[in-house]
């Protein structure tokens, strides 16, 4: 008999939730309850699949058009999100008790934003390299392109591995009917470090923008990137909001009010990420950022710069 906490038999009921429309098959890969704490919305899954699939196509086309290969990670993220929601739809329509469907969709939806963050880090990296070619004095160690690119990417990779390990342990504990606290704590640690790291990145991005504004010696060409920097900042804040949601969800604990309410998932996981990737599709860096030749992504004081928007090739004398 399903346990309910409201008049509707379809309402989430936390750790004891079982949907009467989906009798538990009790298969070898089925949990005794629905791990989500609710049956995922099929409508939300279809909306996510469509939006992420279309954004994937848009990003691929722009990737090929502008040859902005450094933005490949975000394009891959769109594909991962689409596939993740396909597996989530299987939980919605096929078997919400399936541990495999849950783990796969969780893995893909959690990993995808890491690739989005990586592309955002590269954008700031290239912006700084480009600004330096016009005389911007980036003498602060935290504005060094190598620090921004490899520092933040490394932290994201490590924290994602921690999160996946924690989530896997939670799933295994639920399957074996054991206390999932240890796995949840590991997941929480990964999210906390990731949140702190992204806070640091947003601080660096803000300080870089302020430094550009204060440096009156820079040419007016620098100002042509203001709209792109604003779009990049907005996309970064949305990814950050999603990370804070995951942190709060995990801190509250498994099967608590946040994790068992899909409204929170839809508004604070799905919505911020899909808006962020579409912002970067509209303000694609291939149209706004320079191509740094002979130096790859990191750049150097002697980098030759060419942008698809202004077609200038200044060489820095710094």
MARLOKE-492373 format. One record per atom (N, C-alpha, C): residue in one letter; atom name; x, y negated, z negated. Coordinates in steps of 0.1 Angstrom, whole numbers. Last residue first. Layout:
% residues N
  residuo  atomo      u      v      w
        a     CA      X      Y      Z
...
This chain:
% residues 318
  residuo  atomo      u      v      w
        x      N    533   -453    252
        x     CA    536   -452    238
        x      C    547   -441    236
        x      N    525   -457    277
        x     CA    539   -461    274
        x      C    542   -459    260
        x      N    503   -436    296
        x     CA    507   -443    283
        x      C    521   -446    283
        x      N    489   -442    326
        x     CA    499   -434    319
        x      C    503   -442    307
        x      N    456   -439    341
        x     CA    466   -447    334
        x      C    476   -437    328
        x      N    438   -434    364
        x     CA    448   -426    360
        x      C    459   -434    353
        x      N    402   -434    367
        x     CA    414   -441    365
        x      C    425   -431    361
        x      N    375   -426    371
        x     CA    385   -424    382
        x      C    398   -432    380
        x      N    353   -429    355
        x     CA    360   -441    359
        x      C    371   -439    369
        x      N    342   -403    354
        x     CA    333   -414    354
        x      C    340   -427    358
        x      N    360   -383    354
        x     CA    351   -382    364
        x      C    342   -395    365
        x      N    394   -395    347
        x     CA    380   -392    343
        x      C    371   -392    355
        x      N    427   -386    341
        x     CA    417   -389    351
        x      C    403   -386    346
        x      N    459   -392    329
        x     CA    445   -391    326
        x      C    437   -394    338
        x      N    488   -377    319
        x     CA    482   -384    330
        x      C    467   -381    329
        x      N    507   -381    289
        x     CA    497   -374    297
        x      C    491   -383    307
        x      N    526   -388    271
        x     CA    528   -391    285
        x      C    518   -384    294
        x      N    519   -380    246
        x     CA    519   -394    248
        x      C    521   -398    263
        x      N    497   -352    253
        x     CA    509   -358    248
        x      C    509   -372    252
        x      N    475   -323    249
        x     CA    479   -336    254
        x      C    492   -341    249
        x      N    459   -300    244
        x     CA    465   -308    233
        x      C    469   -322    238
        x      N    450   -288    267
        x     CA    440   -294    258
        x      C    447   -303    248
        x      N    474   -295    292
        x     CA    464   -286    287
        x      C    455   -294    278
        x      N    492   -310    305
        x     CA    494   -309    291
        x      C    484   -300    284
        x      N    488   -314    332
        x     CA    502   -311    328
        x      C    503   -309    313
        x      N    461   -337    327
        x     CA    469   -328    335
        x      C    483   -326    329
        x      N    430   -339    314
        x     CA    444   -341    310
        x      C    453   -332    317
        x      N    402   -355    324
        x     CA    410   -343    326
        x      C    425   -346    323
        x      N    380   -371    299
        x     CA    391   -371    309
        x      C    396   -357    312
        x      N    344   -370    297
        x     CA    358   -369    291
        x      C    368   -368    302
        x      N    320   -372    310
        x     CA    325   -383    302
        x      C    339   -382    297
        x      N    313   -350    325
        x     CA    311   -364    331
        x      C    317   -375    323
        x      N    320   -330    308
        x     CA    326   -330    321
        x      C    324   -343    328
        x      N    304   -333    286
        x     CA    317   -339    285
        x      C    324   -339    299
        x      N    270   -343    291
        x     CA    281   -332    292
        x      C    294   -339    293
        x      N    245   -351    279
        x     CA    258   -359    279
        x      C    269   -349    280
        x      N    229   -329    284
        x     CA    226   -342    290
        x      C    238   -351    290
        x      N    242   -309    269
        x     CA    239   -307    283
        x      C    236   -320    291
        x      N    243   -320    244
        x     CA    256   -318    251
        x      C    254   -314    266
        x      N    216   -318    239
        x     CA    222   -331    239
        x      C    235   -330    247
        x      N    213   -290    240
        x     CA    207   -298    250
        x      C    212   -312    251
        x      N    226   -283    217
        x     CA    231   -278    230
        x      C    225   -286    241
        x      N    210   -296    197
        x     CA    224   -299    199
        x      C    230   -295    212
        x      N    185   -283    199
        x     CA    186   -298    203
        x      C    201   -302    205
        x      N    193   -258    190
        x     CA    188   -259    204
        x      C    188   -274    209
        x      N    200   -264    164
        x     CA    210   -258    173
        x      C    205   -260    188
        x      N    177   -275    151
        x     CA    190   -283    152
        x      C    199   -277    163
        x      N    158   -252    155
        x     CA    156   -266    161
        x      C    169   -274    162
        x      N    168   -229    141
        x     CA    166   -229    155
        x      C    166   -243    161
        x      N    172   -240    114
        x     CA    182   -231    121
        x      C    180   -232    136
        x      N    152   -256    106
        x     CA    166   -260    102
        x      C    176   -250    107
        x      N    128   -248    116
        x     CA    131   -262    116
        x      C    145   -265    113
        x      N    128   -220    114
        x     CA    125   -226    127
        x      C    129   -240    128
        x      N    134   -215     87
        x     CA    143   -210     98
        x      C    141   -218    111
        x      N    112   -227     75
        x     CA    126   -233     72
        x      C    135   -228     83
        x      N     93   -210     84
        x     CA     92   -224     88
        x      C    106   -231     86
        x      N     96   -186     73
        x     CA    102   -188     86
        x      C    101   -202     91
        x      N    106   -178     42
        x     CA     97   -187     49
        x      C    103   -191     62
        x      N    125   -164     28
        x     CA    113   -157     32
        x      C    103   -166     38
        x      N    145   -182     22
        x     CA    149   -171     31
        x      C    136   -164     36
        x      N    132   -199      3
        x     CA    137   -204     16
        x      C    139   -193     26
        x      N    124   -183    -19
        x     CA    114   -190    -11
        x      C    119   -195      3
        x      N    144   -152    -17
        x     CA    138   -164    -24
        x      C    129   -171    -14
        x      N    157   -130     -6
        x     CA    142   -129     -8
        x      C    137   -141    -16
        x      N    188   -139    -21
        x     CA    180   -130    -12
        x      C    166   -129    -16
        x      N    194   -173    -30
        x     CA    194   -159    -32
        x      C    185   -152    -22
        x      N    202   -199    -29
        x     CA    190   -196    -36
        x      C    188   -181    -39
        x      N    224   -197    -13
        x     CA    226   -201    -27
        x      C    214   -198    -35
        x      N    213   -192     12
        x     CA    221   -182      5
        x      C    223   -185    -10
        x      N    200   -217     16
        x     CA    193   -204     17
        x      C    200   -193     10
        x      N    221   -235     15
        x     CA    211   -236      6
        x      C    203   -223      5
        x      N    236   -226     38
        x     CA    242   -226     25
        x      C    232   -226     14
        x      N    218   -230     59
        x     CA    223   -216     56
        x      C    229   -215     42
        x      N    217   -258     57
        x     CA    205   -249     55
        x      C    209   -235     51
        x      N    242   -265     64
        x     CA    238   -268     50
        x      C    225   -260     47
        x      N    242   -257     91
        x     CA    251   -250     81
        x      C    247   -253     67
        x      N    223   -275    101
        x     CA    221   -260    102
        x      C    230   -253     92
        x      N    237   -299     98
        x     CA    224   -296     91
        x      C    221   -282     90
        x      N    258   -294    116
        x     CA    261   -296    101
        x      C    249   -293     93
        x      N    245   -296    139
        x     CA    252   -283    136
        x      C    254   -283    121
        x      N    237   -323    137
        x     CA    227   -312    138
        x      C    233   -299    135
        x      N    262   -336    137
        x     CA    253   -337    125
        x      C    242   -326    125
        x      N    270   -330    163
        x     CA    278   -325    152
        x      C    269   -325    139
        x      N    251   -344    178
        x     CA    252   -330    180
        x      C    259   -324    168
        x      N    259   -370    170
        x     CA    245   -365    168
        x      C    245   -350    168
        x      N    285   -372    181
        x     CA    283   -373    166
        x      C    269   -367    162
        x      N    280   -370    208
        x     CA    288   -360    201
        x      C    286   -360    186
        x      N    266   -393    212
        x     CA    259   -380    214
        x      C    267   -369    207
        x      N    286   -412    205
        x     CA    273   -412    198
        x      C    266   -398    199
        x      N    304   -406    225
        x     CA    308   -404    211
        x      C    296   -404    202
        x      N    289   -414    247
        x     CA    293   -400    246
        x      C    297   -397    231
        x      N    287   -442    243
        x     CA    275   -434    243
        x      C    278   -419    241
        x      N    315   -450    244
        x     CA    307   -451    232
        x      C    294   -442    232
        x      N    331   -450    266
        x     CA    329   -437    260
        x      C    320   -437    247
        x      N    337   -475    273
        x     CA    328   -467    282
        x      C    324   -454    276
        x      N    355   -486    257
        x     CA    341   -487    253
        x      C    332   -479    262
        x      N    379   -482    270
        x     CA    376   -474    259
        x      C    362   -474    255
        x      N    379   -503    289
        x     CA    377   -489    293
        x      C    373   -480    282
        x      N    389   -525    277
        x     CA    374   -523    277
        x      C    370   -509    281
        x      N    419   -516    258
        x     CA    412   -521    270
        x      C    397   -518    269
        x      N    429   -525    225
        x     CA    425   -515    234
        x      C    417   -521    246
        x      N    432   -544    205
        x     CA    442   -544    216
        x      C    438   -534    227
        x      N    415   -540    185
        x     CA    411   -550    195
        x      C    421   -550    207
        x      N    405   -516    166
        x     CA    417   -518    174
        x      C    413   -527    186
        x      N    381   -511    154
        x     CA    389   -521    148
        x      C    401   -525    157
        x      N    370   -491    170
        x     CA    363   -504    169
        x      C    372   -515    164
        x      N    387   -470    166
        x     CA    386   -475    179
        x      C    380   -489    179
        x      N    383   -466    139
        x     CA    396   -470    143
        x      C    395   -476    157
        x      N    357   -456    139
        x     CA    359   -469    133
        x      C    373   -475    137
        x      N    362   -431    152
        x     CA    353   -441    158
        x      C    355   -455    153
        x      N    378   -419    133
        x     CA    383   -422    146
        x      C    375   -432    153
        x      N    360   -417    111
        x     CA    372   -426    110
        x      C    378   -429    124
        x      N    342   -399    122
        x     CA    337   -412    119
        x      C    349   -422    118
        x      N    358   -376    126
        x     CA    352   -382    137
        x      C    347   -396    134
        x      N    366   -372     99
        x     CA    376   -375    109
        x      C    370   -381    121
        x      N    340   -365     88
        x     CA    348   -376     83
        x      C    358   -381     93
        x      N    334   -342    102
        x     CA    326   -354    104
        x      C    333   -367     99
        x      N    355   -326     91
        x     CA    355   -329    105
        x      C    346   -341    108
        x      N    346   -324     64
        x     CA    359   -330     67
        x      C    360   -334     82
        x      N    323   -310     69
        x     CA    322   -323     63
        x      C    335   -331     66
        x      N    333   -286     78
        x     CA    326   -294     87
        x      C    324   -308     82
        x      N    345   -277     54
        x     CA    353   -279     66
        x      C    346   -288     76
        x      N    323   -273     38
        x     CA    333   -283     34
        x      C    342   -287     46
        x      N    310   -253     52
        x     CA    303   -266     50
        x      C    313   -277     46
        x      N    329   -232     50
        x     CA    325   -237     63
        x      C    319   -251     62
        x      N    328   -228     22
        x     CA    340   -232     28
        x      C    337   -238     42
        x      N    301   -219     20
        x     CA    305   -231     13
        x      C    318   -236     19
        x      N    300   -196     36
        x     CA    292   -208     40
        x      C    297   -221     33
        x      N    317   -179     22
        x     CA    320   -183     35
        x      C    313   -195     40
        x      N    302   -177     -3
        x     CA    316   -183     -3
        x      C    320   -187     11
        x      N    279   -165      6
        x     CA    278   -178      1
        x      C    292   -185      1
        x      N    289   -139     13
        x     CA    282   -148     23
        x      C    282   -162     19
        x      N    296   -131    -13
        x     CA    306   -132     -3
        x      C    301   -141      9
        x      N    270   -131    -25
        x     CA    281   -140    -30
        x      C    292   -142    -20
        x      N    258   -111    -11
        x     CA    253   -124    -10
        x      C    263   -135    -15
        x      N    273    -89    -19
        x     CA    273    -93     -5
        x      C    268   -107     -3
        x      N    266    -89    -47
        x     CA    280    -90    -43
        x      C    281    -95    -28
        x      N    237    -85    -46
        x     CA    243    -97    -51
        x      C    257    -99    -47
        x      N    221    -63    -39
        x     CA    229    -70    -29
        x      C    236    -83    -33
        x      N    219    -32    -55
        x     CA    219    -47    -57
        x      C    227    -54    -47
        x      N    204     -8    -32
        x     CA    213    -12    -43
        x      C    213    -27    -44
        x      N    191      7    -12
        x     CA    183      3    -24
        x      C    193     -1    -35
        x      N    204     11     11
        x     CA    207     21      1
        x      C    199     18    -12
        x      N    196    -12     25
        x     CA    193      1     31
        x      C    194     12     20
        x      N    206    -32      9
        x     CA    192    -31     11
        x      C    188    -17     16
        x      N    233    -27     14
        x     CA    228    -26      0
        x      C    213    -24      1
        x      N    235    -33     41
        x     CA    238    -20     36
        x      C    233    -17     22
        x      N    229    -60     41
        x     CA    221    -51     48
        x      C    223    -37     44
        x      N    251    -70     25
        x     CA    237    -72     21
        x      C    228    -62     28
        x      N    272    -63     42
        x     CA    271    -57     28
        x      C    257    -58     23
        x      N    267    -80     63
        x     CA    267    -65     65
        x      C    265    -58     52
        x      N    270   -105     51
        x     CA    257   -101     56
        x      C    256    -86     58
        x      N    298   -104     45
        x     CA    288   -105     34
        x      C    274   -101     39
        x      N    309   -102     70
        x     CA    311    -92     61
        x      C    301    -92     49
        x      N    300   -126     81
        x     CA    295   -114     87
        x      C    297   -102     77
        x      N    313   -144     64
        x     CA    299   -144     64
        x      C    293   -131     70
        x      N    340   -139     71
        x     CA    335   -137     57
        x      C    320   -136     56
        x      N    340   -146     97
        x     CA    343   -133     94
        x      C    338   -129     80
        x      N    335   -174     93
        x     CA    325   -165    100
        x      C    327   -151     98
        x      N    358   -182     81
        x     CA    346   -183     74
        x      C    335   -174     80
        x      N    377   -178    103
        x     CA    378   -171     90
        x      C    365   -170     82
        x      N    367   -196    122
        x     CA    368   -181    125
        x      C    369   -173    112
        x      N    368   -220    109
        x     CA    355   -215    113
        x      C    356   -200    116
        x      N    396   -223    105
        x     CA    387   -222     93
        x      C    374   -216     97
        x      N    404   -225    132
        x     CA    409   -214    123
        x      C    400   -212    111
        x      N    392   -249    140
        x     CA    388   -236    146
        x      C    392   -224    138
        x      N    405   -268    124
        x     CA    391   -265    122
        x      C    386   -252    128
        x      N    432   -264    134
        x     CA    428   -264    120
        x      C    414   -260    117
        x      N    432   -267    162
        x     CA    435   -254    156
        x      C    432   -253    141
        x      N    421   -294    165
        x     CA    417   -282    173
        x      C    420   -269    165
        x      N    433   -311    145
        x     CA    419   -310    147
        x      C    415   -297    154
        x      N    461   -306    149
        x     CA    455   -304    136
        x      C    439   -302    137
        x      N    465   -314    175
        x     CA    467   -300    172
        x      C    460   -296    158
        x      N    459   -342    175
        x     CA    450   -332    182
        x      C    452   -318    178
        x      N    459   -360    145
        x     CA    468   -352    154
        x      C    459   -342    161
        x      N    446   -372    126
        x     CA    442   -375    139
        x      C    450   -368    150
        x      N    459   -366    103
        x     CA    446   -360    105
        x      C    440   -363    118
        x      N    482   -382    104
        x     CA    483   -367    106
        x      C    470   -361    109
        x      N    481   -412    123
        x     CA    477   -405    110
        x      C    477   -390    113
        x      N    486   -424    146
        x     CA    498   -420    138
        x      C    494   -413    125
        x      N    474   -433    171
        x     CA    469   -422    163
        x      C    481   -416    155
        x      N    469   -461    186
        x     CA    479   -456    177
        x      C    473   -445    167
        x      N    461   -463    220
        x     CA    456   -461    206
        x      C    467   -455    197
        x      N    470   -466    246
        x     CA    477   -474    236
        x      C    471   -472    222
        x      N    458   -449    263
        x     CA    455   -464    265
        x      C    461   -472    254
        x      N    464   -425    254
        x     CA    470   -429    267
        x      C    468   -443    271
        x      N    449   -423    232
        x     CA    463   -425    230
        x      C    469   -430    243
        x      N    424   -416    243
        x     CA    426   -430    237
        x      C    441   -433    235
        x      N    430   -390    251
        x     CA    427   -400    261
        x      C    429   -414    256
        x      N    434   -378    226
        x     CA    445   -378    236
        x      C    442   -388    247
        x      N    408   -382    216
        x     CA    420   -388    209
        x      C    431   -389    219
        x      N    393   -367    233
        x     CA    390   -381    232
        x      C    402   -388    226
        x      N    403   -341    229
        x     CA    405   -348    242
        x      C    402   -363    242
        x      N    393   -337    203
        x     CA    408   -335    206
        x      C    411   -343    219
        x      N    366   -339    206
        x     CA    373   -349    198
        x      C    388   -349    201
        x      N    363   -316    222
        x     CA    359   -329    227
        x      C    366   -340    219
        x      N    371   -296    204
        x     CA    379   -298    217
        x      C    376   -312    222
        x      N    350   -296    186
        x     CA    364   -299    182
        x      C    373   -303    194
        x      N    329   -288    202
        x     CA    329   -301    197
        x      C    343   -305    192
        x      N    337   -262    207
        x     CA    336   -271    218
        x      C    336   -285    213
        x      N    335   -252    180
        x     CA    348   -251    187
        x      C    348   -261    199
        x      N    307   -254    176
        x     CA    316   -262    168
        x      C    330   -263    175
        x      N    298   -234    193
        x     CA    294   -248    195
        x      C    304   -257    188
        x      N    309   -212    181
        x     CA    314   -216    194
        x      C    310   -230    198
        x      N    294   -213    158
        x     CA    309   -214    157
        x      C    315   -218    170
        x      N    268   -207    166
        x     CA    272   -221    163
        x      C    287   -223    161
        x      N    270   -178    170
        x     CA    269   -188    181
        x      C    273   -202    178
        x      N    270   -164    146
        x     CA    282   -166    153
        x      C    281   -177    163
        x      N    243   -163    139
        x     CA    252   -169    130
        x      C    265   -172    137
        x      N    231   -149    160
        x     CA    226   -163    157
        x      C    235   -170    147
        x      N    245   -125    160
        x     CA    246   -134    171
        x      C    242   -148    168
        x      N    239   -115    134
        x     CA    253   -116    138
        x      C    254   -126    149
        x      N    211   -113    135
        x     CA    217   -122    125
        x      C    232   -125    129
        x      N    207    -94    155
        x     CA    202   -108    157
        x      C    209   -118    147
        x      N    220    -72    142
        x     CA    224    -77    155
        x      C    220    -92    157
        x      N    205    -69    119
        x     CA    219    -71    118
        x      C    224    -78    131
        x      N    178    -63    128
        x     CA    181    -74    119
        x      C    196    -78    120
        x      N    181    -40    144
        x     CA    176    -53    150
        x      C    180    -65    142
        x      N    191    -23    123
        x     CA    199    -26    135
        x      C    195    -39    142
        x      N    170    -20    106
        x     CA    182    -27    101
        x      C    191    -31    113
        x      N    136    -24    112
        x     CA    149    -19    117
        x      C    161    -27    112
        x      N    112    -33    104
        x     CA    120    -27     94
        x      C    134    -23     99
        x      N     99    -43    126
        x     CA    105    -53    117
        x      C    113    -47    106
        x      N     98    -32    157
        x     CA    100    -26    144
        x      C    107    -36    135
        x      N     85    -47    179
        x     CA     88    -33    179
        x      C     89    -27    165
        x      N     81    -74    175
        x     CA     71    -66    183
        x      C     73    -51    182
        x      N    101    -85    159
        x     CA     87    -90    158
        x      C     77    -81    164
        x      N    124    -72    165
        x     CA    119    -71    152
        x      C    105    -75    150
        x      N    125    -81    191
        x     CA    123    -67    189
        x      C    118    -64    175
        x      N    131   -107    186
        x     CA    118   -105    192
        x      C    115    -90    191
        x      N    157   -104    179
        x     CA    148   -109    169
        x      C    134   -106    173
        x      N    168    -98    203
        x     CA    168    -88    193
        x      C    158    -91    182
        x      N    164   -123    215
        x     CA    158   -111    221
        x      C    157   -100    211
        x      N    180   -139    199
        x     CA    165   -140    198
        x      C    158   -129    205
        x      N    205   -131    208
        x     CA    201   -129    194
        x      C    186   -130    192
        x      N    204   -140    235
        x     CA    204   -125    232
        x      C    200   -123    218
        x      N    205   -168    230
        x     CA    194   -161    238
        x      C    193   -146    235
        x      N    229   -170    216
        x     CA    216   -174    210
        x      C    205   -167    217
        x      N    247   -163    236
        x     CA    246   -155    223
        x      C    233   -158    216
        x      N    243   -183    254
        x     CA    240   -169    258
        x      C    238   -161    246
        x      N    252   -205    240
        x     CA    238   -205    245
        x      C    234   -191    248
        x      N    279   -198    236
        x     CA    270   -199    225
        x      C    255   -198    229
        x      N    289   -201    262
        x     CA    288   -188    256
        x      C    279   -187    244
        x      N    289   -229    262
        x     CA    281   -222    272
        x      C    279   -207    267
        x      N    308   -234    242
        x     CA    294   -238    240
        x      C    285   -231    250
        x      N    332   -223    254
        x     CA    326   -217    242
        x      C    312   -221    240
        x      N    336   -240    278
        x     CA    331   -226    279
        x      C    325   -220    266
        x      N    348   -264    278
        x     CA    335   -263    272
        x      C    328   -250    274
        x      N    371   -262    292
        x     CA    373   -263    277
        x      C    359   -262    270
        x      N    365   -264    318
        x     CA    366   -251    313
        x      C    367   -251    297
        x      N    351   -282    337
        x     CA    353   -285    323
        x      C    354   -272    315
        x      N    344   -285    364
        x     CA    356   -277    360
        x      C    360   -280    346
        x      N    321   -296    372
        x     CA    331   -305    366
        x      C    344   -298    363
        x      N    307   -273    382
        x     CA    308   -286    389
        x      C    319   -295    385
        x      N    309   -253    363
        x     CA    315   -251    376
        x      C    317   -264    384
        x      N    296   -266    342
        x     CA    310   -261    340
        x      C    317   -259    353
        x      N    272   -270    352
        x     CA    280   -282    350
        x      C    295   -278    347
        x      N    263   -243    354
        x     CA    263   -252    366
        x      C    273   -264    364
        x      N    264   -237    326
        x     CA    272   -229    336
        x      C    274   -238    349
        x      N    245   -254    316
        x     CA    259   -255    312
        x      C    268   -248    322
        x      N    221   -244    328
        x     CA    225   -258    330
        x      C    240   -260    327
        x      N    221   -218    318
        x     CA    222   -220    332
        x      C    227   -234    335
        x      N    218   -223    290
        x     CA    229   -216    295
        x      C    232   -218    310
        x      N    193   -235    290
        x     CA    205   -243    287
        x      C    218   -236    291
        x      N    177   -213    296
        x     CA    178   -224    306
        x      C    190   -233    303
        x      N    182   -198    273
        x     CA    186   -192    286
        x      C    187   -204    297
        x      N    172   -215    253
        x     CA    187   -212    253
        x      C    191   -206    267
        x      N    145   -215    261
        x     CA    153   -228    260
        x      C    168   -225    260
        x      N    138   -188    260
        x     CA    136   -196    272
        x      C    145   -208    272
        x      N    143   -180    234
        x     CA    149   -173    245
        x      C    149   -182    258
        x      N    127   -198    219
        x     CA    141   -198    218
        x      C    148   -192    230
        x      N    101   -189    227
        x     CA    105   -203    229
        x      C    121   -204    229
        x      N    103   -162    218
        x     CA    101   -165    232
        x      C    106   -179    236
        x      N    104   -167    190
        x     CA    115   -160    197
        x      C    114   -162    212
        x      N     80   -180    185
        x     CA     93   -187    182
        x      C    104   -180    190
        x      N     63   -159    191
        x     CA     62   -172    198
        x      C     75   -179    197
        x      N     68   -141    171
        x     CA     72   -137    185
        x      C     72   -150    194
        x      N     82   -145    140
        x     CA     72   -150    150
        x      C     77   -147    164
        x      N     90   -117    119
        x     CA     94   -129    128
        x      C     84   -133    138
        x      N     74   -111     90
        x     CA     76   -106    103
        x      C     79   -117    112
        x      N     95   -115     60
        x     CA     83   -119     68
        x      C     85   -111     82
        x      N    118   -107     50
        x     CA    108   -113     40
        x      C     95   -117     47
        x      N    137    -95     65
        x     CA    135   -109     67
        x      C    126   -116     55
        x      N    134    -68     58
        x     CA    145    -76     52
        x      C    143    -91     54
        x      N    107    -51     49
        x     CA    112    -60     59
        x      C    122    -69     53
        x      N    117    -21     32
        x     CA    109    -33     33
        x      C    114    -41     45
        x      N    134      0     36
        x     CA    121      3     30
        x      C    112     -8     30
        x      N    148      0     69
        x     CA    149     -4     55
        x      C    135     -1     49
        x      N    159     24     93
        x     CA    149     15     88
        x      C    151     12     73
        x      N    174     44    104
        x     CA    179     30    105
        x      C    169     20    100
        x      N    160     67    102
        x     CA    173     66     95
        x      C    179     52     95
        x      N    125     56     95
        x     CA    136     62    103
        x      C    149     61     96
        x      N    101     47     85
        x     CA    110     54     76
        x      C    121     62     84
        x      N     82     33     97
        x     CA     85     46    103
        x      C     94     54     95
        x      N     57     14     81
        x     CA     72     18     81
        x      C     73     32     87
        x      N     33     -1    101
        x     CA     36      9     91
        x      C     51     13     92
        x      N     25    -30    108
        x     CA     36    -22    112
        x      C     39    -12    101
        x      N      4    -43     97
        x     CA      3    -40    112
        x      C     14    -32    117
        x      N     11    -47     72
        x     CA      2    -36     74
        x      C      0    -33     89
        x      N     45    -53     64
        x     CA     34    -58     72
        x      C     24    -46     75
        x      N     57    -58     32
        x     CA     55    -48     43
        x      C     43    -53     51
        x      N     79    -72      8
        x     CA     70    -75     20
        x      C     70    -63     29
        x      N     92    -74    -15
        x     CA     83    -63    -14
        x      C     75    -64     -1
        x      N    107    -97    -15
        x     CA    114    -85    -15
        x      C    105    -73    -12
        x      N     83   -118      0
        x     CA     96   -116     -6
        x      C    101   -102     -5
        x      N     59   -119     14
        x     CA     58   -116      0
        x      C     72   -112     -5
        x      N     43   -137     39
        x     CA     55   -132     34
        x      C     54   -130     19
        x      N     10   -127     50
        x     CA     19   -137     44
        x      C     31   -130     39
        x      N     -9   -110     60
        x     CA      3   -112     68
        x      C     13   -122     62
        x      N    -31   -109     45
        x     CA    -23    -97     44
        x      C    -10    -99     52
        x      N    -41   -138     27
        x     CA    -38   -132     40
        x      C    -28   -120     39
        x      N    -42   -145      1
        x     CA    -54   -138      7
        x      C    -51   -132     20
        x      N    -11   -136    -14
        x     CA    -21   -145    -10
        x      C    -32   -137     -3
        x      N      8   -117    -19
        x     CA      7   -128    -29
        x      C     -3   -138    -25
        x      N      8    -81    -16
        x     CA      6    -94    -11
        x      C      5   -104    -22
        x      N     21    -50     -7
        x     CA     19    -59    -18
        x      C     18    -73    -12
        x      N      6    -22      9
        x     CA     14    -34      9
        x      C     11    -43     -2
        x      N      9     12      0
        x     CA      0      0      0
        x      C      9    -12      0
